[in-house]
Amino acid sequence: SAEPGAEELYELAVRQLRAGSPEAARQALYKLLHDYPQHDRVPDALFQLGESWAGVNADSATQAYERVAREYPNSPRAPTALYKLGLMAERRGDHNAARVYYQRVVAGYPHSEEAALARSKLSGRGG
């Protein structure tokens, strides 16, 4: 039996997340990241890894989102990852960190949907 490719692993992970099985999703994502470290799906896989940890393990979610923003700044996932990092910082009461993340979204991705959301957070209307 052939090993699943990066696309198959990614699709499996997304299906598992939607089905409410984050652990199974993480297994597929970690395999994708390990077996296909240069694949175009890596930023998406890291982002979904963050999603799979969100609400369960904030540190792991933060690490995954940070990697997207740091290693794949041109990915369409980057502004979303930064915005989610801002939301997570807000939830833990770290308003300075949240502001920095929101400012990074606005500065780096001024025309993104996330920049509009971040601007409203920064102006005090969104929190």
N, C-alpha and C positions, 0 to 999 in steps of 0.2 A: 504494500500500500504506500502510495506516495505521501510525502510530508505535505501538510497544507502550506500554501504560499502566504505571503504577507497580506494580500487582499482577503483571502479566505479567513485568515486569523482575525483580521480587523472586523470583517462582517460578522463573524462568530461572536466576537467580543461585544459588538454593539447590540446584537440580538440578545445576548446574555444579560447585558445591562438593562435593556428594555423589559426583559422577562423577570427582572428583580433578582438576578443572580450575580452580584458584583464579584464574588470570589471566583466563579467560573470565568467571568469576563477578564479579571486580572490575570488568570493563568494564560489565557490566549494573548493578552497584551504583552505580558512579560516574555512569552515565547517569541512574539513578533519582534520586540525590541532586541532580544538576544540573537535571534537567527538572521534578522534583516536590519542591522544597525544603520545602513545607508539608504533604506527604502524611503520613497516619498511619503509613505504613511506614518513614519516615525512621529512627526509632530502631532498628528491626529491620535496616534496610539497613546502618546504621553498625555494629551489632553483628556482622553477617555479614562486613562488611569487616574488622573485627578478626579474626574467625575465619580469613578468607582469608589474612591476613598472619601469623597466629600460626605460629611455627616457621620462618618465612622471614625476616621483618623485624620484629623486636620493637618498634622505634620506631614503625613504621606501625600495628602492632596496638595499641600503647599509645595512640596518638593517637585511634584510632577508639573504643576502649573509654572513654577519658577523655571524649570528646564525648558518648557515650551518658549517662554518669553526670552530667556537668555540665549538658548542655542538655535532657535528658529524664529528670529524676530520678523522675518518676512512671511511667515505662515499666516494664513487667515485666522488661525487659532490664537495667535499671540495677543491681540487686543482683548479677546474673551478671557484668556488665562489671566491677564493683568487685572481685568475688571473683577474676576472672581476672587483673586488674591486680595483686592481691596475690600470686597464684601466679607471675606473671612477675617481680615484684620479688624473690620468694624465689629463683627460679631464677638470677637474676643476683647473688644474694648480698646484696641490700639488705633486710636483715631489718627495719630500722626502717620503711622505706616499706611493706613487706608488712604489718606490724602496723597501720599507719595505714589501709591499705585494708580490712583485716579489721575494724578497729574501725568504719569508716564503714559497712560492710555491717550489722554488728550494731546500730549506733545508728539507722541510717536505715531498715532493713528487718528488724526484730527477728523477724518471724514467717515470713521466707522460708527456703527450703531452704538458700540460701547462707549465711544467718546461722548456722544450725546448723553448717555446715561451717567457717565462719570462727571460731565459738566454739571448735571443737576445735583449730583451728590456733593460736588465741591461748592456749589452755591448754597447748599444747606436745604435744598428742596426735596432731596431724595432719600432721607434717612430718618 
